[in-house]
Amino acid sequence: MTEETKKRFSLGPLFIPFLSVFVALAIGGILVYLQGSNPFLAYRVLFSTAFGSLDGFATTLAKATPLVLSGLAVVICLRAGLFNIGAQGQLISGALASAWAGYTFVGLPMLVHIPLALGFGAFFGAAVAMIAGALKAYRGVHEVITTIMLNSIVIALADYLASTPFKEPDQPLTRTPKIQDSARIPDIFGLPMGFFLAVFMALAFWWMLRNTTTGFRIETTGRNKNAGLYAGISVKRTIMMSMLLGGAVAGVAGAVETLSIVGRFEPAFNAGLGFDGITVALLGRANPLGVIPAAILIGGMRASGSTVQFEAGVPPEVVDLLLALILFFVTAPILARFFKRKHDGVSLTSGWGN
């Protein structure tokens, strides 16, 4: 077997995520035991609640849907050599915009109203991301800084809009009016239709990266910008396009959460979904298809957290701890490789596709 064949069939890309999850669960089990609870019971309740029944599996997929899309938003940018930390702000922009479209337009048929509301979410998510993309492409401002700052701005702006001009009348809570029934995304055989939309988008972007000139430009720019310039690729345009696509997908994530789960915009219901997308993207090894099982795993953990608390006596914060441990062990090999190459005098390329 040639060296190239060995690389092609290597289990490395799969080994690291599985090992990360296993080590995180092992450490979490030790901590659960030290608290006086049974870790085997806790994990049995966790996985049986998330995957042991149709209702539980439907809840898991509902939790996983925005995670697939927010993870995909991060992946698209990672493949272009960009770290999109702003998926949270882009997601909230899409959630609020789709809610406004969902309750403002009255009398539209479902086949028109749902795509229209999703389009509003995608547009405003892309608009937020384009600010960071333009600053990166034309002024050289690092996207991590701008996207973090935009997160704070968007969250504050969304809270203001939901509490003043878009607020539901005669309601003390900060939320918009309920969307029209024609804008609500239905379920299919008891499973959320939004999840199948998310899977379709993941497949579409996977195909695009592998088989189109657009995907070639993104991959080449992410791996080596100088090589992209030598090949005649407009690096600035590719950066802008990648951020636009990532922001649009994150906006759709917020729109799906609004149109299929919440039924209106409420700031508390969207907290953390964009940041969990970073965990999903890294756990999926920056692969559009890898975000699907990663999101299902994390969605299942989110869906069963309260049940684990009541039946196994484990605090719900343990789920957050497990996610943090998974993220740490997924990124540890990346950090180790970075410092090793710096020590050896070799610069690390900006692409995350390897």
C-alpha positions as CSV (number, residue, x, y, z in Angstrom):
1,M,0.0,0.0,0.0
2,T,1.4,3.3,-1.1
3,E,1.9,6.3,1.3
4,E,-0.8,8.2,-0.6
5,T,-3.3,5.3,-0.2
6,K,-2.5,5.1,3.6
7,K,-3.3,8.8,3.9
8,R,-6.5,8.4,2.0
9,F,-7.8,5.6,4.3
10,S,-6.4,7.0,7.5
11,L,-8.8,7.1,10.4
12,G,-7.1,10.3,11.8
13,P,-9.9,12.7,10.9
14,L,-12.4,10.4,12.6
15,F,-10.2,9.3,15.5
16,I,-9.7,12.7,17.1
17,P,-13.4,13.6,17.4
18,F,-14.3,10.2,18.8
19,L,-11.4,10.3,21.2
20,S,-12.3,13.8,22.3
21,V,-15.9,12.7,23.1
22,F,-14.7,9.6,24.9
23,V,-12.2,11.5,27.1
24,A,-14.7,14.2,27.9
25,L,-17.3,11.6,28.9
26,A,-14.7,9.8,31.0
27,I,-13.7,13.0,32.9
28,G,-17.3,14.0,33.2
29,G,-18.1,10.6,34.7
30,I,-15.4,11.0,37.3
31,L,-16.7,14.4,38.3
32,V,-20.3,13.0,38.5
33,Y,-19.0,10.2,40.7
34,L,-17.2,12.7,43.0
35,Q,-20.5,14.5,43.5
36,G,-22.1,11.3,44.8
37,S,-24.1,10.3,41.7
38,N,-23.9,7.3,39.5
39,P,-22.2,8.2,36.2
40,F,-23.5,5.1,34.4
41,L,-27.0,5.9,35.4
42,A,-26.5,9.5,34.3
43,Y,-25.2,8.6,30.9
44,R,-27.9,5.9,30.4
45,V,-30.6,8.4,31.2
46,L,-29.0,11.0,29.0
47,F,-28.7,8.8,25.9
48,S,-32.0,7.0,26.4
49,T,-33.9,10.3,26.8
50,A,-32.3,11.7,23.7
51,F,-32.4,8.7,21.4
52,G,-34.6,6.1,23.1
53,S,-38.0,7.2,21.8
54,L,-39.6,9.0,18.8
55,D,-40.5,12.0,20.9
56,G,-37.1,12.1,22.4
57,F,-35.4,11.8,19.0
58,A,-37.7,14.5,17.6
59,T,-36.6,16.8,20.4
60,T,-33.0,16.0,19.8
61,L,-33.3,16.8,16.1
62,A,-35.1,20.1,17.0
63,K,-32.2,21.0,19.2
64,A,-29.7,19.9,16.6
65,T,-31.2,21.9,13.7
66,P,-29.9,25.3,14.5
67,L,-26.6,23.7,15.6
68,V,-26.1,22.1,12.2
69,L,-26.7,25.4,10.5
70,S,-24.6,27.5,12.9
71,G,-21.8,24.9,12.7
72,L,-22.1,25.0,8.9
73,A,-21.7,28.8,9.1
74,V,-18.5,28.5,11.0
75,V,-17.2,25.7,8.7
76,I,-17.7,27.7,5.5
77,C,-15.6,30.5,6.9
78,L,-13.0,28.1,8.3
79,R,-12.5,26.5,4.9
80,A,-11.6,30.0,3.6
81,G,-9.2,30.6,6.4
82,L,-11.5,32.7,8.5
83,F,-12.7,32.2,12.1
84,N,-16.3,33.4,12.2
85,I,-16.9,33.9,15.9
86,G,-20.0,36.0,15.0
87,A,-22.4,33.2,14.3
88,Q,-24.3,34.1,17.4
89,G,-25.0,37.7,16.3
90,Q,-25.8,36.6,12.8
91,L,-28.2,33.9,14.1
92,I,-30.0,36.5,16.3
93,S,-30.3,38.9,13.4
94,G,-31.9,36.1,11.3
95,A,-34.2,35.1,14.2
96,L,-35.5,38.6,14.7
97,A,-35.9,39.4,11.0
98,S,-37.8,36.2,10.3
99,A,-40.0,36.8,13.3
100,W,-40.9,40.3,11.9
101,A,-41.6,38.8,8.5
102,G,-43.6,36.0,10.2
103,Y,-46.1,38.3,12.0
104,T,-46.1,41.3,9.7
105,F,-47.2,39.7,6.4
106,V,-50.7,38.5,6.7
107,G,-52.8,36.5,4.2
108,L,-49.9,34.8,2.4
109,P,-50.0,31.1,1.6
110,M,-47.6,28.9,3.5
111,L,-45.5,28.1,0.3
112,V,-44.8,31.8,0.0
113,H,-44.6,32.9,3.6
114,I,-42.1,30.4,4.9
115,P,-39.5,31.0,2.1
116,L,-40.0,34.8,2.5
117,A,-39.4,34.6,6.3
118,L,-36.3,32.4,5.7
119,G,-35.1,34.8,3.1
120,F,-35.4,37.7,5.6
121,G,-33.3,35.7,8.1
122,A,-30.6,34.8,5.5
123,F,-30.4,38.4,4.3
124,F,-29.9,40.1,7.7
125,G,-27.5,37.3,8.9
126,A,-25.5,37.9,5.7
127,A,-25.6,41.7,6.2
128,V,-24.1,41.4,9.7
129,A,-21.3,39.1,8.4
130,M,-20.6,41.3,5.5
131,I,-19.4,44.1,7.8
132,A,-16.7,41.8,9.2
133,G,-15.9,40.5,5.7
134,A,-15.4,44.0,4.3
135,L,-13.2,45.1,7.2
136,K,-11.1,41.9,6.8
137,A,-10.8,42.1,3.0
138,Y,-10.2,45.8,2.5
139,R,-8.7,47.0,5.8
140,G,-7.1,43.9,7.2
141,V,-9.0,43.9,10.4
142,H,-9.0,40.5,12.0
143,E,-12.4,38.8,11.7
144,V,-12.3,37.4,15.3
145,I,-12.2,40.9,16.7
146,T,-14.9,42.4,14.5
147,T,-17.3,39.4,14.8
148,I,-17.0,39.4,18.6
149,M,-17.7,43.2,18.7
150,L,-20.6,42.7,16.2
151,N,-22.1,40.0,18.5
152,S,-22.4,42.5,21.3
153,I,-23.9,45.2,19.1
154,V,-26.4,42.9,17.5
155,I,-27.5,41.3,20.8
156,A,-28.0,44.8,22.3
157,L,-29.9,46.0,19.2
158,A,-32.1,43.0,19.1
159,D,-33.0,43.4,22.7
160,Y,-33.9,47.0,22.1
161,L,-36.1,46.2,19.0
162,A,-37.8,43.3,20.8
163,S,-38.6,45.5,23.8
164,T,-39.7,48.7,22.1
165,P,-40.8,49.0,18.4
166,F,-41.3,45.2,17.7
167,K,-42.6,44.4,21.2
168,E,-45.9,42.4,21.6
169,P,-48.5,44.9,22.8
170,D,-49.7,44.7,26.4
171,Q,-47.0,42.2,27.3
172,P,-44.4,42.7,30.0
173,L,-41.9,40.3,28.5
174,T,-39.3,41.2,25.9
175,R,-40.6,39.4,22.8
176,T,-42.2,40.0,19.5
177,P,-45.8,39.1,18.6
178,K,-46.5,35.5,17.6
179,I,-45.8,34.6,13.9
180,Q,-48.7,33.8,11.6
181,D,-49.6,30.1,11.2
182,S,-48.7,30.4,7.5
183,A,-45.1,31.1,8.5
184,R,-44.7,28.2,10.9
185,I,-42.5,25.3,9.6
186,P,-44.4,22.1,10.0
187,D,-43.2,18.7,11.2
188,I,-42.9,15.6,9.0
189,F,-44.0,12.3,10.6
190,G,-43.4,13.9,14.0
191,L,-39.9,15.0,13.1
192,P,-38.9,18.7,12.6
193,M,-38.8,19.7,8.9
194,G,-36.2,22.3,9.7
195,F,-33.7,19.5,10.4
196,F,-34.1,18.1,6.9
197,L,-33.6,21.6,5.5
198,A,-30.4,21.8,7.5
199,V,-29.1,18.5,6.2
200,F,-29.9,19.5,2.7
201,M,-27.9,22.7,3.1
202,A,-25.0,20.7,4.6
203,L,-25.0,18.4,1.6
204,A,-25.2,21.3,-0.8
205,F,-22.2,23.1,0.6
206,W,-20.2,19.8,0.8
207,W,-20.9,19.3,-2.9
208,M,-20.1,22.9,-3.7
209,L,-16.7,22.8,-2.0
210,R,-15.8,19.6,-3.9
211,N,-17.2,20.2,-7.3
212,T,-17.4,23.9,-8.2
213,T,-15.1,26.7,-9.0
214,T,-16.5,28.7,-6.1
215,G,-15.5,25.8,-3.8
216,F,-12.1,25.7,-5.4
217,R,-11.6,29.4,-4.7
218,I,-12.7,29.1,-1.1
219,E,-10.4,26.0,-0.5
220,T,-7.4,27.6,-2.2
221,T,-7.7,30.9,-0.4
222,G,-8.0,29.0,2.9
223,R,-5.0,26.9,2.3
224,N,-2.7,29.5,0.9
225,K,-3.7,33.0,0.0
226,N,-0.5,33.6,-2.0
227,A,-1.2,30.5,-4.1
228,G,-4.7,31.8,-4.7
229,L,-3.4,35.2,-5.9
230,Y,-0.9,33.3,-8.2
231,A,-3.8,31.3,-9.6
232,G,-5.7,34.5,-10.4
233,I,-8.2,34.3,-7.6
234,S,-9.6,37.5,-6.1
235,V,-8.8,36.8,-2.4
236,K,-10.7,39.9,-1.3
237,R,-13.8,38.8,-3.2
238,T,-13.5,35.2,-1.8
239,I,-13.3,36.5,1.7
240,M,-16.4,38.6,1.2
241,M,-18.2,35.8,-0.4
242,S,-17.3,33.3,2.4
243,M,-18.4,35.6,5.1
244,L,-21.6,36.4,3.2
245,L,-22.4,32.6,2.8
246,G,-21.6,31.9,6.5
247,G,-23.7,34.8,7.7
248,A,-26.6,33.8,5.5
249,V,-26.5,30.2,6.9
250,A,-26.3,31.5,10.5
251,G,-29.3,33.7,9.7
252,V,-31.3,30.8,8.4
253,A,-30.4,28.9,11.7
254,G,-32.0,31.7,13.7
255,A,-35.0,31.8,11.3
256,V,-35.6,28.1,11.6
257,E,-35.5,28.3,15.4
258,T,-38.1,31.1,15.2
259,L,-40.4,29.6,12.6
260,S,-40.4,26.0,13.9
261,I,-39.7,26.0,17.6
262,V,-40.3,29.4,19.4
263,G,-42.9,30.9,17.1
264,R,-41.7,34.4,17.9
265,F,-38.5,36.2,18.8
266,E,-37.4,35.9,22.4
267,P,-33.8,36.7,23.2
268,A,-33.4,34.1,25.9
269,F,-34.3,31.2,23.5
270,N,-31.5,31.9,21.2
271,A,-28.7,32.3,23.7
272,G,-25.6,30.3,23.0
273,L,-26.7,28.6,19.8
274,G,-24.1,30.4,17.7
275,F,-21.3,29.7,20.1
276,D,-22.3,26.0,20.2
277,G,-21.9,26.1,16.5
278,I,-18.2,26.6,17.0
279,T,-18.0,23.4,19.0
280,V,-20.0,21.6,16.3
281,A,-17.7,22.9,13.5
282,L,-14.6,21.8,15.3
283,L,-16.0,18.5,16.4
284,G,-17.0,17.9,12.7
285,R,-13.4,18.7,11.7
286,A,-14.5,21.6,9.6
287,N,-16.4,19.3,7.2
288,P,-20.0,20.2,6.1
289,L,-21.0,16.6,6.5
290,G,-19.3,16.2,9.9
291,V,-21.4,18.9,11.5
292,I,-24.5,16.7,11.2
293,P,-23.5,13.9,13.6
294,A,-21.7,16.5,15.8
295,A,-24.9,18.6,16.1
296,I,-27.1,15.5,16.8
297,L,-24.7,14.5,19.7
298,I,-24.7,18.0,21.2
299,G,-28.4,18.4,20.5
300,G,-29.1,15.2,22.4
301,M,-27.1,16.3,25.3
302,R,-29.0,19.6,25.4
303,A,-32.4,17.9,25.0
304,S,-31.8,15.5,28.0
305,G,-30.1,17.8,30.4
306,S,-33.1,18.5,32.6
307,T,-34.1,14.8,32.7
308,V,-30.6,13.8,33.8
309,Q,-31.0,16.3,36.6
310,F,-34.3,14.9,37.9
311,E,-33.6,11.2,37.4
312,A,-29.9,10.9,38.2
313,G,-29.5,13.9,40.5
314,V,-26.8,15.5,38.3
315,P,-26.8,19.3,37.9
316,P,-27.6,20.5,34.4
317,E,-24.3,22.4,34.4
318,V,-22.6,19.1,33.8
319,V,-23.8,19.1,30.2
320,D,-22.1,22.5,29.7
321,L,-19.0,21.1,31.3
322,L,-19.0,18.1,28.9
323,L,-19.4,20.4,25.9
324,A,-16.5,22.5,27.2
325,L,-14.3,19.4,27.6
326,I,-15.2,18.2,24.2
327,L,-14.3,21.5,22.7
328,F,-11.0,21.5,24.6
329,F,-9.9,18.1,23.5
330,V,-11.0,18.7,19.9
331,T,-8.9,21.9,19.7
332,A,-5.9,20.6,21.7
333,P,-4.4,18.8,18.7
334,I,-4.8,22.0,16.6
335,L,-3.0,24.0,19.2
336,A,-0.3,21.4,19.7
337,R,0.3,21.3,15.9
338,F,0.5,25.1,15.8
339,F,3.1,25.4,18.6
340,K,5.1,22.5,17.2
341,R,5.3,24.1,13.7
342,K,6.2,27.5,15.3
343,H,8.9,25.7,17.3
344,D,10.2,24.0,14.1
345,G,10.2,27.3,12.3
346,V,7.4,26.4,9.9
347,S,4.4,28.7,9.5
348,L,1.0,27.3,9.7
349,T,-1.4,28.0,6.8
350,S,-4.7,29.5,7.5
351,G,-6.8,26.7,6.2
352,W,-8.8,24.4,8.4
353,G,-9.7,21.8,5.8
354,N,-7.0,19.3,6.8
